[in-house]
């Protein structure tokens, strides 16, 4: 059984990046140079993200039920958007992705 650390690393990057973009666009719908500089702390994490990617699929497909539940709760507590509707869509989409991972692992039955 793999851990959930690489999945969390990738999700944390996406969440932090998305929340920074949301904050930048919220006031005037544009990203200023100053707001762009605010993305630097998130962007410097890209090397860690790239390092996590090779194990991401293995880790994601190896999740047991407890890890899936943990990730869903982790996402819900980590993601904090001003737009609750969008936040709910993201959380629902992630829950769907978790459920879809089980379908991906089902081996097709050969048709004769």
N, CA, C and O atoms as CSV, one atom per row, in Angstrom:
chain,resi,resn,atom,element,x,y,z
A,1,UNK,N,N,0.842,-1.173,0.000
A,1,UNK,CA,C,0.000,0.000,0.000
A,1,UNK,C,C,0.887,1.236,0.000
A,1,UNK,O,O,1.809,1.352,0.807
A,2,UNK,N,N,0.602,2.151,-0.905
A,2,UNK,CA,C,1.332,3.418,-0.994
A,2,UNK,C,C,0.742,4.405,0.006
A,2,UNK,O,O,-0.282,4.135,0.634
A,3,UNK,N,N,1.394,5.539,0.145
A,3,UNK,CA,C,0.861,6.588,1.013
A,3,UNK,C,C,0.031,7.550,0.174
A,3,UNK,O,O,-0.160,7.336,-1.023
A,4,UNK,N,N,-0.456,8.601,0.803
A,4,UNK,CA,C,-1.226,9.613,0.063
A,4,UNK,C,C,-0.431,10.898,-0.109
A,4,UNK,O,O,-0.981,11.905,-0.554
A,5,UNK,N,N,0.840,10.881,0.233
A,5,UNK,CA,C,1.633,12.109,0.232
A,5,UNK,C,C,1.778,12.741,-1.149
A,5,UNK,O,O,1.682,13.962,-1.269
A,6,UNK,N,N,2.004,11.953,-2.186
A,6,UNK,CA,C,2.164,12.523,-3.526
A,6,UNK,C,C,0.842,13.083,-4.044
A,6,UNK,O,O,0.819,14.123,-4.701
A,7,UNK,N,N,-0.254,12.394,-3.748
A,7,UNK,CA,C,-1.571,12.915,-4.143
A,7,UNK,C,C,-1.810,14.243,-3.435
A,7,UNK,O,O,-2.279,15.200,-4.051
A,8,UNK,N,N,-1.491,14.304,-2.143
A,8,UNK,CA,C,-1.670,15.547,-1.387
A,8,UNK,C,C,-0.758,16.658,-1.911
A,8,UNK,O,O,-1.162,17.819,-1.959
A,9,UNK,N,N,0.457,16.312,-2.300
A,9,UNK,CA,C,1.386,17.308,-2.840
A,9,UNK,C,C,0.819,17.950,-4.094
A,9,UNK,O,O,0.835,19.173,-4.235
A,10,UNK,N,N,0.318,17.126,-5.003
A,10,UNK,CA,C,-0.237,17.636,-6.259
A,10,UNK,C,C,-1.521,18.426,-5.994
A,10,UNK,O,O,-1.720,19.502,-6.558
A,11,UNK,N,N,-2.383,17.891,-5.138
A,11,UNK,CA,C,-3.616,18.604,-4.808
A,11,UNK,C,C,-3.333,19.925,-4.096
A,11,UNK,O,O,-3.971,20.938,-4.384
A,12,UNK,N,N,-2.382,19.914,-3.171
A,12,UNK,CA,C,-2.045,21.145,-2.444
A,12,UNK,C,C,-1.548,22.218,-3.401
A,12,UNK,O,O,-1.897,23.389,-3.259
A,13,UNK,N,N,-0.738,21.823,-4.372
A,13,UNK,CA,C,-0.269,22.783,-5.368
A,13,UNK,C,C,-1.450,23.366,-6.142
A,13,UNK,O,O,-1.560,24.583,-6.290
A,14,UNK,N,N,-2.324,22.500,-6.630
A,14,UNK,CA,C,-3.476,22.955,-7.412
A,14,UNK,C,C,-4.387,23.858,-6.575
A,14,UNK,O,O,-4.872,24.880,-7.061
A,15,UNK,N,N,-4.612,23.481,-5.328
A,15,UNK,CA,C,-5.463,24.278,-4.443
A,15,UNK,C,C,-4.835,25.643,-4.183
A,15,UNK,O,O,-5.498,26.669,-4.332
A,16,UNK,N,N,-3.565,25.661,-3.798
A,16,UNK,CA,C,-2.899,26.927,-3.508
A,16,UNK,C,C,-2.841,27.829,-4.730
A,16,UNK,O,O,-3.082,29.032,-4.631
A,17,UNK,N,N,-2.524,27.253,-5.876
A,17,UNK,CA,C,-2.469,28.028,-7.112
A,17,UNK,C,C,-3.851,28.598,-7.443
A,17,UNK,O,O,-3.980,29.779,-7.765
A,18,UNK,N,N,-4.869,27.760,-7.362
A,18,UNK,CA,C,-6.229,28.199,-7.662
A,18,UNK,C,C,-6.721,29.282,-6.713
A,18,UNK,O,O,-7.375,30.234,-7.138
A,19,UNK,N,N,-6.410,29.139,-5.426
A,19,UNK,CA,C,-6.860,30.140,-4.457
A,19,UNK,C,C,-6.129,31.465,-4.667
A,19,UNK,O,O,-6.723,32.528,-4.484
A,20,UNK,N,N,-4.849,31.419,-5.049
A,20,UNK,CA,C,-4.113,32.654,-5.346
A,20,UNK,C,C,-4.694,33.341,-6.576
A,20,UNK,O,O,-4.842,34.563,-6.592
A,21,UNK,N,N,-5.021,32.569,-7.601
A,21,UNK,CA,C,-5.635,33.136,-8.806
A,21,UNK,C,C,-6.992,33.739,-8.461
A,21,UNK,O,O,-7.320,34.841,-8.903
A,22,UNK,N,N,-7.781,33.011,-7.669
A,22,UNK,CA,C,-9.090,33.527,-7.263
A,22,UNK,C,C,-8.927,34.849,-6.518
A,22,UNK,O,O,-9.641,35.809,-6.808
A,23,UNK,N,N,-8.006,34.913,-5.571
A,23,UNK,CA,C,-7.773,36.151,-4.820
A,23,UNK,C,C,-7.368,37.288,-5.744
A,23,UNK,O,O,-7.819,38.420,-5.572
A,24,UNK,N,N,-6.518,36.994,-6.726
A,24,UNK,CA,C,-6.043,38.024,-7.647
A,24,UNK,C,C,-7.176,38.550,-8.532
A,24,UNK,O,O,-7.248,39.747,-8.810
A,25,UNK,N,N,-8.046,37.663,-8.966
A,25,UNK,CA,C,-9.119,38.059,-9.877
A,25,UNK,C,C,-10.331,38.656,-9.168
A,25,UNK,O,O,-11.151,39.330,-9.793
A,26,UNK,N,N,-10.442,38.410,-7.878
A,26,UNK,CA,C,-11.650,38.773,-7.147
A,26,UNK,C,C,-11.952,40.271,-7.163
A,26,UNK,O,O,-13.107,40.662,-7.329
A,27,UNK,N,N,-10.944,41.104,-6.996
A,27,UNK,CA,C,-11.207,42.538,-6.870
A,27,UNK,C,C,-11.520,43.231,-8.186
A,27,UNK,O,O,-12.448,44.038,-8.249
A,28,UNK,N,N,-10.756,42.929,-9.252
A,28,UNK,CA,C,-10.967,43.660,-10.506
A,28,UNK,C,C,-11.004,42.776,-11.749
A,28,UNK,O,O,-11.107,43.282,-12.867
A,29,UNK,N,N,-10.922,41.475,-11.565
A,29,UNK,CA,C,-10.980,40.562,-12.697
A,29,UNK,C,C,-9.681,40.475,-13.479
A,29,UNK,O,O,-9.639,39.853,-14.541
A,30,UNK,N,N,-8.615,41.093,-12.969
A,30,UNK,CA,C,-7.319,41.087,-13.639
A,30,UNK,C,C,-6.241,40.643,-12.658
A,30,UNK,O,O,-6.410,40.720,-11.441
A,31,UNK,N,N,-5.136,40.178,-13.219
A,31,UNK,CA,C,-3.986,39.825,-12.398
A,31,UNK,C,C,-2.916,40.879,-12.639
A,31,UNK,O,O,-2.375,40.990,-13.739
A,32,UNK,N,N,-2.617,41.647,-11.606
A,32,UNK,CA,C,-1.612,42.698,-11.709
A,32,UNK,C,C,-0.221,42.098,-11.516
A,32,UNK,O,O,-0.081,40.935,-11.139
A,33,UNK,N,N,0.785,42.894,-11.776
A,33,UNK,CA,C,2.165,42.448,-11.573
A,33,UNK,C,C,2.394,42.091,-10.110
A,33,UNK,O,O,3.055,41.100,-9.802
A,34,UNK,N,N,1.857,42.884,-9.233
A,34,UNK,CA,C,2.012,42.610,-7.793
A,34,UNK,C,C,1.349,41.277,-7.420
A,34,UNK,O,O,1.911,40.489,-6.661
A,35,UNK,N,N,0.150,41.037,-7.963
A,35,UNK,CA,C,-0.549,39.778,-7.685
A,35,UNK,C,C,0.195,38.598,-8.307
A,35,UNK,O,O,0.220,37.503,-7.745
A,36,UNK,N,N,0.796,38.830,-9.464
A,36,UNK,CA,C,1.584,37.796,-10.122
A,36,UNK,C,C,2.785,37.417,-9.256
A,36,UNK,O,O,3.140,36.243,-9.155
A,37,UNK,N,N,3.397,38.404,-8.641
A,37,UNK,CA,C,4.512,38.130,-7.736
A,37,UNK,C,C,4.051,37.327,-6.519
A,37,UNK,O,O,4.834,36.580,-5.932
A,38,UNK,N,N,2.791,37.480,-6.144
A,38,UNK,CA,C,2.243,36.698,-5.040
A,38,UNK,C,C,2.146,35.216,-5.357
A,38,UNK,O,O,1.992,34.395,-4.453
A,39,UNK,N,N,2.235,34.867,-6.639
A,39,UNK,CA,C,2.207,33.465,-7.054
A,39,UNK,C,C,3.563,32.782,-6.898
A,39,UNK,O,O,3.646,31.554,-6.920
A,40,UNK,N,N,4.623,33.570,-6.740
A,40,UNK,CA,C,5.973,33.006,-6.660
A,40,UNK,C,C,6.109,31.946,-5.569
A,40,UNK,O,O,6.674,30.887,-5.840
A,41,UNK,N,N,5.610,32.182,-4.332
A,41,UNK,CA,C,5.751,31.135,-3.311
A,41,UNK,C,C,5.090,29.806,-3.709
A,41,UNK,O,O,5.546,28.736,-3.305
A,42,UNK,N,N,4.037,29.883,-4.485
A,42,UNK,CA,C,3.383,28.658,-4.958
A,42,UNK,C,C,4.200,28.033,-6.085
A,42,UNK,O,O,4.402,26.819,-6.117
A,43,UNK,N,N,4.665,28.865,-7.001
A,43,UNK,CA,C,5.386,28.365,-8.173
A,43,UNK,C,C,6.741,27.749,-7.831
A,43,UNK,O,O,7.223,26.886,-8.564
A,44,UNK,N,N,7.358,28.172,-6.741
A,44,UNK,CA,C,8.654,27.577,-6.389
A,44,UNK,C,C,8.500,26.133,-5.909
A,44,UNK,O,O,9.488,25.424,-5.719
A,45,UNK,N,N,7.266,25.712,-5.719
A,45,UNK,CA,C,7.013,24.320,-5.311
A,45,UNK,C,C,6.903,23.379,-6.513
A,45,UNK,O,O,6.696,22.177,-6.343
A,46,UNK,N,N,7.039,23.915,-7.714
A,46,UNK,CA,C,6.920,23.092,-8.922
A,46,UNK,C,C,7.945,21.957,-8.957
A,46,UNK,O,O,7.577,20.849,-9.347
A,47,UNK,N,N,9.214,22.168,-8.571
A,47,UNK,CA,C,10.143,21.017,-8.581
A,47,UNK,C,C,9.668,19.857,-7.698
A,47,UNK,O,O,9.811,18.693,-8.074
A,48,UNK,N,N,9.106,20.172,-6.532
A,48,UNK,CA,C,8.576,19.106,-5.665
A,48,UNK,C,C,7.393,18.422,-6.336
A,48,UNK,O,O,7.228,17.206,-6.237
A,49,UNK,N,N,6.578,19.211,-7.016
A,49,UNK,CA,C,5.431,18.667,-7.740
A,49,UNK,C,C,5.896,17.718,-8.840
A,49,UNK,O,O,5.353,16.623,-8.990
A,50,UNK,N,N,6.890,18.133,-9.602
A,50,UNK,CA,C,7.415,17.291,-10.686
A,50,UNK,C,C,7.986,15.995,-10.126
A,50,UNK,O,O,7.830,14.931,-10.724
A,51,UNK,N,N,8.646,16.088,-8.982
A,51,UNK,CA,C,9.212,14.897,-8.342
A,51,UNK,C,C,8.109,13.925,-7.905
A,51,UNK,O,O,8.320,12.712,-7.897
A,52,UNK,N,N,6.941,14.453,-7.544
A,52,UNK,CA,C,5.836,13.616,-7.060
A,52,UNK,C,C,5.070,12.933,-8.193
A,52,UNK,O,O,4.434,11.904,-7.969
A,53,UNK,N,N,5.121,13.479,-9.383
A,53,UNK,CA,C,4.285,12.994,-10.484
A,53,UNK,C,C,4.506,11.525,-10.843
A,53,UNK,O,O,3.522,10.815,-11.051
A,54,UNK,N,N,5.755,11.026,-10.928
A,54,UNK,CA,C,5.916,9.622,-11.327
A,54,UNK,C,C,5.190,8.622,-10.431
A,54,UNK,O,O,4.716,7.594,-10.917
A,55,UNK,N,N,5.095,8.899,-9.150
A,55,UNK,CA,C,4.430,7.975,-8.236
A,55,UNK,C,C,2.947,8.266,-8.068
A,55,UNK,O,O,2.232,7.516,-7.404
A,56,UNK,N,N,2.491,9.350,-8.666
A,56,UNK,CA,C,1.109,9.783,-8.464
A,56,UNK,C,C,0.090,8.734,-8.895
A,56,UNK,O,O,-0.821,8.414,-8.131
A,57,UNK,N,N,0.225,8.199,-10.096
A,57,UNK,CA,C,-0.736,7.209,-10.594
A,57,UNK,C,C,-0.732,5.959,-9.723
A,57,UNK,O,O,-1.788,5.450,-9.348
A,58,UNK,N,N,0.462,5.470,-9.406
A,58,UNK,CA,C,0.578,4.273,-8.573
A,58,UNK,C,C,-0.097,4.505,-7.229
A,58,UNK,O,O,-0.875,3.678,-6.753
A,59,UNK,N,N,0.217,5.642,-6.632
A,59,UNK,CA,C,-0.336,5.968,-5.316
A,59,UNK,C,C,-1.860,6.119,-5.387
A,59,UNK,O,O,-2.584,5.610,-4.531
A,60,UNK,N,N,-2.328,6.816,-6.408
A,60,UNK,CA,C,-3.762,7.064,-6.536
A,60,UNK,C,C,-4.534,5.767,-6.743
A,60,UNK,O,O,-5.590,5.570,-6.142
A,61,UNK,N,N,-4.021,4.896,-7.580
A,61,UNK,CA,C,-4.720,3.640,-7.864
A,61,UNK,C,C,-4.604,2.635,-6.729
A,61,UNK,O,O,-5.339,1.647,-6.700
A,62,UNK,N,N,-3.690,2.874,-5.791
A,62,UNK,CA,C,-3.479,1.963,-4.676
A,62,UNK,C,C,-4.214,2.392,-3.405
A,62,UNK,O,O,-4.055,1.767,-2.356
A,63,UNK,N,N,-5.004,3.440,-3.493
A,63,UNK,CA,C,-5.697,3.936,-2.307
A,63,UNK,C,C,-6.689,2.901,-1.778
A,63,UNK,O,O,-7.443,2.303,-2.545
A,64,UNK,N,N,-6.679,2.697,-0.465
A,64,UNK,CA,C,-7.712,1.850,0.123
A,64,UNK,C,C,-8.875,2.754,0.551
A,64,UNK,O,O,-8.796,3.976,0.425
A,65,UNK,N,N,-9.928,2.159,1.047
A,65,UNK,CA,C,-11.131,2.938,1.389
A,65,UNK,C,C,-10.847,4.015,2.436
A,65,UNK,O,O,-11.363,5.128,2.333
A,66,UNK,N,N,-10.037,3.695,3.434
A,66,UNK,CA,C,-9.712,4.668,4.484
A,66,UNK,C,C,-8.926,5.847,3.906
A,66,UNK,O,O,-9.169,6.996,4.276
A,67,UNK,N,N,-7.989,5.567,3.003
A,67,UNK,CA,C,-7.200,6.640,2.381
A,67,UNK,C,C,-8.068,7.507,1.478
A,67,UNK,O,O,-7.888,8.724,1.424
A,68,UNK,N,N,-9.010,6.887,0.767
A,68,UNK,CA,C,-9.923,7.657,-0.078
A,68,UNK,C,C,-10.748,8.611,0.774
A,68,UNK,O,O,-10.892,9.788,0.444
A,69,UNK,N,N,-11.286,8.097,1.865
A,69,UNK,CA,C,-12.082,8.929,2.768
A,69,UNK,C,C,-11.220,10.042,3.361
A,69,UNK,O,O,-11.663,11.185,3.477
A,70,UNK,N,N,-9.991,9.702,3.733
A,70,UNK,CA,C,-9.064,10.698,4.295
A,70,UNK,C,C,-8.799,11.818,3.289
A,70,UNK,O,O,-8.801,12.993,3.657
A,71,UNK,N,N,-8.570,11.462,2.024
A,71,UNK,CA,C,-8.300,12.471,0.997
A,71,UNK,C,C,-9.502,13.369,0.747
A,71,UNK,O,O,-9.347,14.574,0.550
A,72,UNK,N,N,-10.689,12.796,0.755
A,72,UNK,CA,C,-11.897,13.599,0.547
A,72,UNK,C,C,-12.053,14.609,1.680
A,72,UNK,O,O,-12.365,15.774,1.432
A,73,UNK,N,N,-11.840,14.175,2.916
A,73,UNK,CA,C,-11.916,15.078,4.071
A,73,UNK,C,C,-10.792,16.106,4.010
A,73,UNK,O,O,-11.014,17.285,4.284
A,74,UNK,N,N,-9.595,15.671,3.656
A,74,UNK,CA,C,-8.446,16.574,3.560
A,74,UNK,C,C,-8.717,17.676,2.547
A,74,UNK,O,O,-8.451,18.849,2.812
A,75,UNK,N,N,-9.249,17.298,1.377
A,75,UNK,CA,C,-9.555,18.293,0.351
A,75,UNK,C,C,-10.599,19.281,0.860
A,75,UNK,O,O,-10.455,20.489,0.674
A,76,UNK,N,N,-11.644,18.776,1.496
A,76,UNK,CA,C,-12.719,19.648,1.986
A,76,UNK,C,C,-12.215,20.635,3.041
A,76,UNK,O,O,-12.691,21.768,3.108
A,77,UNK,N,N,-11.263,20.213,3.857
A,77,UNK,CA,C,-10.760,21.111,4.899
A,77,UNK,C,C,-9.649,22.024,4.389
A,77,UNK,O,O,-9.400,23.077,4.977
A,78,UNK,N,N,-8.979,21.640,3.309
A,78,UNK,CA,C,-7.881,22.441,2.763
A,78,UNK,C,C,-8.378,23.487,1.776
A,78,UNK,O,O,-7.881,24.613,1.755
A,79,UNK,N,N,-9.349,23.119,0.968
A,79,UNK,CA,C,-9.888,24.020,-0.046
A,79,UNK,C,C,-10.811,25.032,0.616
A,79,UNK,O,O,-11.760,24.657,1.304
A,80,UNK,N,N,-10.535,26.306,0.408
A,80,UNK,CA,C,-11.355,27.352,1.006
A,80,UNK,C,C,-11.519,28.497,0.015
A,80,UNK,O,O,-10.814,29.503,0.094
A,81,UNK,N,N,-12.449,28.338,-0.911
A,81,UNK,CA,C,-12.706,29.368,-1.906
A,81,UNK,C,C,-13.792,30.321,-1.408
A,81,UNK,O,O,-14.644,29.946,-0.603
A,82,UNK,N,N,-13.746,31.541,-1.893
A,82,UNK,CA,C,-14.798,32.498,-1.559
A,82,UNK,C,C,-16.124,32.104,-2.201
A,82,UNK,O,O,-17.194,32.381,-1.659
A,83,UNK,N,N,-16.042,31.460,-3.355
A,83,UNK,CA,C,-17.238,31.017,-4.060
A,83,UNK,C,C,-17.559,29.589,-3.613
A,83,UNK,O,O,-16.930,28.630,-4.059
A,84,UNK,N,N,-18.535,29.467,-2.735
A,84,UNK,CA,C,-18.897,28.157,-2.182
A,84,UNK,C,C,-19.429,27.197,-3.239
A,84,UNK,O,O,-19.260,25.984,-3.117
A,85,UNK,N,N,-20.068,27.731,-4.272
A,85,UNK,CA,C,-20.594,26.878,-5.337
A,85,UNK,C,C,-19.449,26.204,-6.085
A,85,UNK,O,O,-19.480,24.998,-6.333
A,86,UNK,N,N,-18.443,26.991,-6.439
A,86,UNK,CA,C,-17.278,26.427,-7.141
A,86,UNK,C,C,-16.555,25.444,-6.234
A,86,UNK,O,O,-16.126,24.381,-6.681
A,87,UNK,N,N,-16.420,25.797,-4.964
A,87,UNK,CA,C,-15.764,24.903,-4.008
A,87,UNK,C,C,-16.507,23.566,-3.929
A,87,UNK,O,O,-15.882,22.506,-3.914
A,88,UNK,N,N,-17.818,23.621,-3.879
A,88,UNK,CA,C,-18.632,22.399,-3.834
A,88,UNK,C,C,-18.460,21.575,-5.106
A,88,UNK,O,O,-18.378,20.348,-5.039
A,89,UNK,N,N,-18.404,22.236,-6.268
A,89,UNK,CA,C,-18.190,21.519,-7.532
A,89,UNK,C,C,-16.843,20.793,-7.514
A,89,UNK,O,O,-16.752,19.637,-7.927
A,90,UNK,N,N,-15.805,21.471,-7.036
A,90,UNK,CA,C,-14.472,20.870,-7.000
A,90,UNK,C,C,-14.458,19.663,-6.062
A,90,UNK,O,O,-13.919,18.610,-6.403
A,91,UNK,N,N,-15.046,19.821,-4.896
A,91,UNK,CA,C,-15.083,18.717,-3.934
A,91,UNK,C,C,-15.880,17.537,-4.487
A,91,UNK,O,O,-15.489,16.383,-4.311
A,92,UNK,N,N,-16.996,17.827,-5.154
A,92,UNK,CA,C,-17.814,16.770,-5.752
A,92,UNK,C,C,-17.054,16.086,-6.890
A,92,UNK,O,O,-17.090,14.862,-7.017
A,93,UNK,N,N,-16.369,16.877,-7.713
A,93,UNK,CA,C,-15.595,16.312,-8.823
A,93,UNK,C,C,-14.480,15.412,-8.300
A,93,UNK,O,O,-14.200,14.365,-8.884
A,94,UNK,N,N,-13.846,15.815,-7.207
A,94,UNK,CA,C,-12.785,14.989,-6.641
A,94,UNK,C,C,-13.351,13.686,-6.091
A,94,UNK,O,O,-12.760,12.623,-6.281
A,95,UNK,N,N,-14.480,13.760,-5.417
A,95,UNK,CA,C,-15.130,12.541,-4.914
A,95,UNK,C,C,-15.488,11.616,-6.077
A,95,UNK,O,O,-15.351,10.397,-5.974
A,96,UNK,N,N,-15.945,12.201,-7.176
A,96,UNK,CA,C,-16.250,11.426,-8.377
A,96,UNK,C,C,-14.985,10.783,-8.938
A,96,UNK,O,O,-15.006,9.623,-9.351
A,97,UNK,N,N,-13.883,11.535,-8.955
A,97,UNK,CA,C,-12.613,11.006,-9.451
A,97,UNK,C,C,-12.148,9.829,-8.599
A,97,UNK,O,O,-11.644,8.834,-9.121
A,98,UNK,N,N,-12.318,9.950,-7.300
A,98,UNK,CA,C,-11.967,8.846,-6.401
A,98,UNK,C,C,-12.800,7.612,-6.745
A,98,UNK,O,O,-12.265,6.508,-6.844
A,99,UNK,N,N,-14.104,7.798,-6.926
A,99,UNK,CA,C,-14.975,6.675,-7.277
A,99,UNK,C,C,-14.620,6.115,-8.657
A,99,UNK,O,O,-14.667,4.904,-8.873
A,100,UNK,N,N,-14.270,6.995,-9.576
A,100,UNK,CA,C,-13.908,6.574,-10.926
A,100,UNK,C,C,-12.631,5.744,-10.932
A,100,UNK,O,O,-12.448,4.890,-11.799
A,101,UNK,N,N,-11.753,5.993,-9.975
A,101,UNK,CA,C,-10.501,5.226,-9.909
A,101,UNK,C,C,-10.785,3.738,-9.737
A,101,UNK,O,O,-10.032,2.899,-10.231
A,102,UNK,N,N,-11.854,3.417,-9.049
A,102,UNK,CA,C,-12.228,2.003,-8.890
A,102,UNK,C,C,-12.658,1.401,-10.221
A,102,UNK,O,O,-12.346,0.249,-10.523
A,103,UNK,N,N,-13.379,2.194,-11.017
A,103,UNK,CA,C,-13.842,1.713,-12.322
A,103,UNK,C,C,-12.662,1.509,-13.271
A,103,UNK,O,O,-12.662,0.574,-14.072
A,104,UNK,N,N,-11.664,2.376,-13.181
A,104,UNK,CA,C,-10.490,2.276,-14.045
A,104,UNK,C,C,-9.753,0.964,-13.814
A,104,UNK,O,O,-9.157,0.402,-14.732
A,105,UNK,N,N,-9.804,0.485,-12.577
A,105,UNK,CA,C,-9.065,-0.725,-12.218
A,105,UNK,C,C,-9.795,-2.006,-12.597
A,105,UNK,O,O,-9.207,-3.086,-12.537
A,106,UNK,N,N,-11.058,-1.911,-12.983
A,106,UNK,CA,C,-11.819,-3.094,-13.369
A,106,UNK,C,C,-11.298,-3.588,-14.715
A,106,UNK,O,O,-11.239,-2.839,-15.690
A,107,UNK,N,N,-10.926,-4.850,-14.745
A,107,UNK,CA,C,-10.421,-5.455,-15.977
A,107,UNK,C,C,-11.594,-5.790,-16.885
A,107,UNK,O,O,-12.558,-6.417,-16.447
A,108,UNK,N,N,-11.520,-5.374,-18.160
A,108,UNK,CA,C,-12.621,-5.689,-19.079
A,108,UNK,C,C,-12.722,-7.192,-19.353
A,108,UNK,O,O,-11.719,-7.904,-19.395
A,109,UNK,N,N,-13.916,-7.634,-19.530
A,109,UNK,CA,C,-14.176,-9.038,-19.853
A,109,UNK,C,C,-14.076,-9.167,-21.369
A,109,UNK,O,O,-14.734,-8.421,-22.094
A,110,UNK,N,N,-13.262,-10.105,-21.860
A,110,UNK,CA,C,-13.128,-10.272,-23.303
A,110,UNK,C,C,-14.459,-10.700,-23.938
A,110,UNK,O,O,-15.183,-11.543,-23.408
A,111,UNK,N,N,-14.745,-10.106,-25.056
A,111,UNK,CA,C,-15.962,-10.455,-25.796
A,111,UNK,C,C,-15.599,-11.554,-26.787
A,111,UNK,O,O,-14.621,-11.457,-27.528
A,112,UNK,N,N,-16.407,-12.589,-26.775
A,112,UNK,CA,C,-16.118,-13.725,-27.682
A,112,UNK,C,C,-17.032,-13.717,-28.853
A,112,UNK,O,O,-16.938,-14.590,-29.715
